[in-house]
Amino acid sequence: MSNNKQPKKKGLGHFLKHYFGYVVLSLVCACLVVLLVGYIGQ
Amino acid sequence: MLEYIYNFFADVDIPTIVARCLLALIVAVFYFVAFYYAKKRNLEAIIYVLTTCLVVLFGLSFFDIPNFAFYVYFVLGFCALACILFFGQDVQRDIFRRAWKRWFNKDMVTEEYGHEDISKSVNEIIKACQRLSKTDTGALILICDDISDHILESGTRLNSEVSADLIETLFFPKTPLHDGAVVIMANKVVAAGCYLPLTQQTNLPREFGTRHRAAIGVTEAFPTLTAIVVSEETGIISAVHDGKIQRYLDADQLRKILSYAMRLTDNSQLTSIWGLREDE
């Protein structure tokens, strides 16, 4: 059936909560990349 | 590597810290985009592969491996290329199409066509859909502001006023134009018998035939347009927008959807009609 209910607006907080794991994982990966690139470039 | 990590946090000047932070931020955004689309497309395996590759490379950096720089650049470059190939189209679609949709949504109510003209067209489309539904005649109608010329060229140009009789006639079985889509643009039937790209989704219900798949496919490629589908097997009227499908529509629901599609209602109606996307 069609969705006629007004959905609750989800903001940045919801987005960050939903993807918090991926945000942390991305930051960890970014740190590893910076360390690796810095190490091989020294 | 241990020595490098120790030196990494010692004796660094401000420009170096800024450069490292910027690099980390750019890489983090790249990784997050890749993870985000991997999750959205149920390709979580890519997340594990990317992370594992990086962890293995980092682990190997503690050993004295010849040509280690080559391996690092090769693996990182390969991962970046794979991500661009896998998710490039999704990113392009989300950035450009959605941006156009939000910021440059054209108003169909122009000097040439007022609200009354467009309301009349909406009524005609509803009437046509109901008649087609009663006779179990398959139909696919696209309502759009703009669409690729390739799609229009694949059919026959018409440029005629919207009328229920015309739409019914165009979908009458065994006629040359009945098998494609009718395109309604700027309150005119601009083309009929148009061929559309099919969706590549594999998890659709089996009762969705080529017509539904074409409707989903074209709305994935052009998220601003709305497709109305009448099933040939069941006569069910469905509407598709931005890859989302709503089925079993009655006249009121169809009117609401068409009014939004033809810009009789403003963008605030979007969520009440189609709900929020998973990512919103």
Boltz contact constraints between the chains, C-beta under 6 A:
constraints:
  - contact:
      token1: [A, 2]
      token2: [B, 246]
      max_distance: 6.0
  - contact:
      token1: [A, 2]
      token2: [B, 253]
      max_distance: 6.0
  - contact:
      token1: [A, 3]
      token2: [B, 275]
      max_distance: 6.0
  - contact:
      token1: [A, 6]
      token2: [B, 272]
      max_distance: 6.0
  - contact:
      token1: [A, 7]
      token2: [B, 271]
      max_distance: 6.0
  - contact:
      token1: [A, 7]
      token2: [B, 275]
      max_distance: 6.0
  - contact:
      token1: [A, 7]
      token2: [B, 276]
      max_distance: 6.0
  - contact:
      token1: [A, 22]
      token2: [B, 35]
      max_distance: 6.0
  - contact:
      token1: [A, 26]
      token2: [B, 28]
      max_distance: 6.0
  - contact:
      token1: [A, 26]
      token2: [B, 31]
      max_distance: 6.0
  - contact:
      token1: [A, 26]
      token2: [B, 32]
      max_distance: 6.0
  - contact:
      token1: [A, 27]
      token2: [B, 28]
      max_distance: 6.0
  - contact:
      token1: [A, 29]
      token2: [B, 31]
      max_distance: 6.0
  - contact:
      token1: [A, 29]
      token2: [B, 54]
      max_distance: 6.0
  - contact:
      token1: [A, 30]
      token2: [B, 24]
      max_distance: 6.0
  - contact:
      token1: [A, 30]
      token2: [B, 27]
      max_distance: 6.0
  - contact:
      token1: [A, 30]
      token2: [B, 28]
      max_distance: 6.0
  - contact:
      token1: [A, 32]
      token2: [B, 54]
      max_distance: 6.0
  - contact:
      token1: [A, 32]
      token2: [B, 58]
      max_distance: 6.0
  - contact:
      token1: [A, 33]
      token2: [B, 27]
      max_distance: 6.0
  - contact:
      token1: [A, 34]
      token2: [B, 20]
      max_distance: 6.0
  - contact:
      token1: [A, 34]
      token2: [B, 23]
      max_distance: 6.0
  - contact:
      token1: [A, 34]
      token2: [B, 24]
      max_distance: 6.0
  - contact:
      token1: [A, 36]
      token2: [B, 72]
      max_distance: 6.0
  - contact:
      token1: [A, 39]
      token2: [B, 1]
      max_distance: 6.0
  - contact:
      token1: [A, 39]
      token2: [B, 4]
      max_distance: 6.0
  - contact:
      token1: [A, 39]
      token2: [B, 61]
      max_distance: 6.0
  - contact:
      token1: [A, 40]
      token2: [B, 69]
      max_distance: 6.0
  - contact:
      token1: [A, 40]
      token2: [B, 72]
      max_distance: 6.0
